Amino acid sequence: MRQSVPRLLSCINPAVDSKRDIWAAYGLGAVMLGAGLTMLRAGGGWVPAGAVVLSSAVYGTVMRIGPGALPGSLGLAVGSLVAAAGMNWPLAVAILIVTGSIRAIVRLALAEARRAGWEEARLEYEKRLHEVQYANQALASETEIDPLTGLLNRRGLERRIQLAGQRRAALILLDVDHFKRYNDTHGHPAGDILLRRLARIIRDAVRAGDTAFRAGGEEFGVFLPATDLETAAAVAERIRHAVASEPFPGRQTQPGGRVTVSIGVATGSAADPGLYEAADKALYEAKNRGRNAVVVSHHGGGR
């Protein structure tokens, strides 16, 4: 029997999970029963009625927190019946109304606090999730960006090609002519400055929607979705001319007194693995023709 009552209390109110809560529930019920009996002896006076109301209010509060479910309910019911038995019907009705109102107000307040807590927790969760997603995106972006020039690297290019799917596209590959000579003459820091300026020239020369990238070393490129060979060749020629006209520091030591690039152009399906190879072959053909030239490949029909 001693174990069945705590189990019953736990079923009625799961928050009752300790011996302290159970004994508090017993005590609260006893307080209410005592208040009701006191009112019976007093003939339903206002002082014992106030005790019942106060005890009921305490019950309504504590019940939401944990203890008091079963004994508290019994005490409230008996107290109200005692007031009625004392022939003080208005008082009995008042007890029920006041205690019910207090309990309703307390429950609403606690429910609102609980909702506010859940809302705060939800907002905090969404904030943390957004931070994690942003960090993941930033990390993914960093792995696709060439740190020297700020252009995409080969990994970034491959993702752009995947997004293009089977659509027709053009690819431009270019290489700085005699770059090793420039590096050996002026040093690697000067070579890095040249590559950064070259990246800016390429970025300024391409169209909106085209993707400039650094393939590695002194080799760069441009991916042009939905572009035919003639248009891609025009973009390549614009890049070649802009580079040859740029007053790079130390250009006087290069052949012809200027920095130049050789360029290969190819078109085909963006998903075709042979597109990059075709542009690369055209690039080396431009090198063989004397450099500072644009050579187009007819890979994929050249349309």
N, C-alpha and C positions, 0 to 999 in steps of 0.2 A: 504493500500500500504506500509506504514511504517513497518508493521508487516510481510508482505509477503516477503520482501527482506531478513530480518534476517532468516526467515524459509528456504528460498531458499539457503542462504549461509550455513546453518546448514546441509541441505541435501547434498550439494556439498562437504562440508568438515565437518564431524562430530566434529572435534576438535574445531570448532567455537562455543563456548558455553557461551559467555559472551558479554555484551554490549561493553566492552572495545575491545574485539577481533573484533567485527563487525565494530566499528568506525575506528579501525586500518586498517581493510580491505578497507573501503572507502578511507581512507587517502592514502594508498598505490596505489590504482587504480588512484587516482587523480594525484599522483606524476608521474606515468607513462604516463598518458594522457597529462600532462603538458610537459613532456620531448618530447613527440611526436610532440606536437604543436610548441614547441620551435625549433625543428629541421626543421619543415616546414617553419617557418619564416626565419630561417637562410639558407634555401636552401640546407639543407642536409649536413651541415658542420660536422667536426669530433668532435667538442666539444659537441654539442647536441646529437650526436650519442653516445658518451661516457656516457652521462646522461641516455640515454635509456638502454644501456648495464648495467650500474650500478644499475638502478632501477629494471631491469629484474632480476639481480643477487639477489638483496634484496628480490624481490618477490619470486624467486625460493627457497630461504632459509626459509623465513617466512611462505610460504604456507605449508611447511612440518611441521612446528610447530603449526600453527593454522590459523591465519587470512590471507586474501588476495586472496582467491580462485577465486571469480567471478570478482571483479574489477581489480585485478591484471592481470588476463587473458585478459580482454578487453584492458587494457592499453598496454600490450605487443603486442597484435594484431594490435591496432591502430598505435602504434609507428612504427612497421615494415611497415605498409601500407603507413605511412607518408614518410618514407625514400624512398619507391618505387615511391610515387607520386612526390617527389622532383627530380626524374630522376637519383637518385643515387642507381642504382640497385646493384652494388657490395657491397655498404654499407648496403642495405636492407638484402642481403643474409648473409653478415657478422654478422649483428645483430641477425638474426635467428639462425645461426650456433653457435655463441658465447654464446648467452643466453641459447640456448638449451643444449649446452655442460655444461655450469655452472650448470644449473638445474639438468642435469643427474648426474654430479659429486656429487653435494650436496645430491641428493636423494640416490645415491649409498652409500655415506659416512654415511648418517643417517640410511639407511637400515642395513648397516654392524654394526653400533653401536647398533641398535635395536636387531639384531641377537646376538651380543655379550652379550647384556644384558639378552636376553632370555636364552642363553647358560649358563651364569653365574648363573642365577636363577635356571635353571634346575640342574646344578651341585650342587648348594647349597641344593636344594630339595632332590636330591639323597643322599647327604651327611647326611642330617638330618634323612631321611628315614632309611639309614643304621644304624645310631646311635640308632634310636628307635628300630629297629629290633634286633640289638646287645644287647640292654638293656633288651628287652623282652626275648631273648634267655638266657642271663645271669641270669635273674630273674627265668626263668623256671628251669635252671640248679641248682640254689641255693635251690630251693624248692625240688629238687630230691636228694640232697647230704646231707649225714649225717655230721654235722659240726665237730664232735669229731674225726671221723676216715677218712673222705674223701671218704668213699665208698658210693654207692647209698643207698637210704633208700627204704622203701616199695613202695613209690610212683614211684620212679625210676625203681624199679623191675617190677611193673605193666606195665609201658610203654614198657619195654623190652619184656615182655611177649606178649603184644599186637602186637608188631612188628613181633614176631615169628609166629603169627597166629595159624593155625591148625597143624603146623609141630610138629613132635615128639621132646621131650626135656626131660632133667633130672633136678631134683632139689635136692640140698643138703642143709640141715639145721643142724646147730651145735650150741651147748650151752656150755658155760664154766662151768666145774664141780666145785661145792662148791665156786662159785664166791662171794656169800654173806659173807662167812667166810673170804675170802681174803680181801674184802672191810672193814669188821669190824675190822680186825687185823691191816691193813696197812693204812686205810683211803681212802676216795674217790679219792683224787688226784692220789694215787698209782694205784687205780683201773682203772682210766682213762688211765694211762700210759700203763697198761696191755692191755686194749682194743685196743689202737692204735697199739701196737706191734703185737697183734693178727691179726688186719686188714692187716698189712704188710705181715705177714706170709701167710695169705689166698691169698692175691693178688699175691704173688710170686709163690704159689703152683698151681694156676689154669692155664689153657691153654689160648692162644690167642683166643678171641671170646667168652670166658666165662665171666659172669658178677658176681662179688662179691658184696655183699650188707650186710648192717646191718639191721636186722629185728626190733631191739629194745632191750634196755638193754644189756645183755651179749649174745644175740642170733644173730647169723650171718648166712649167706647162700651163695650159689653159684647157678646161673642159667646157665645150659649148653645146648644150642640149638643143635639139631640134634645129640644127644648123647644117646647111649644105656646104660643099667643098669650096665653092667660089667665095661665099661669105667668110668662111674660116680662113681662107688664104688672104683675104683683104685685112682681116684682123691681125694675122701674122705679119703681114707686110707693114702694118702700122706700128707694131711693136718693134720690128727690126729697124725701121727708120728712126723711131724715138730713141732707141738705145744708141745708135750710131751718132745721133745729134747731141746726146747728153754730155756735158763737160765734166766727165768724171775726173777726180784728182789723179794725177800721174798718168793720164791717158797718153801723154807724149811718148812714153816708153813702149807702148804697144805698136804692133805693125800698122802702118798707115796713120799713126798718131791718134788713134781713137779706139774705144772699146766697142766691140761688135759681138753679135750673136748669130749662130746658125740655127735654122728653124725647119722642122718637119711637120707636115700637116696630113691628117688622114680622117676619113669619115666612114661611118658604118653604124651598126647597131651598138648601142651603149653597152649592152651585155656581152658583146663579142670580145672574147679575150684576145683576139688577133688585132684589135684596134690599136692598142698601145704598141704592139710590136711593129705595126705598119708605120705609125708615126715615128717610132725610134729609127727604123730603117731610112725613112725619108730625111730625118735629122742628120744621120751620118752620110747620106748622099750629098746633103748641103755642105758638110765638112769637106768631102772629097772634091767638090766643085770649086773650092777656094774659100769657103767660109763667107760670113756676112751675106747669106742668101736664104731664100725660102724655097723649099722643095715640097711638092704635094704628092701624095700617094693616091693611087686609084684603087686602093683596097675597098671592097664593098661597092664597086661600080662608080665611085667618085661623084655621085649625084648630089 
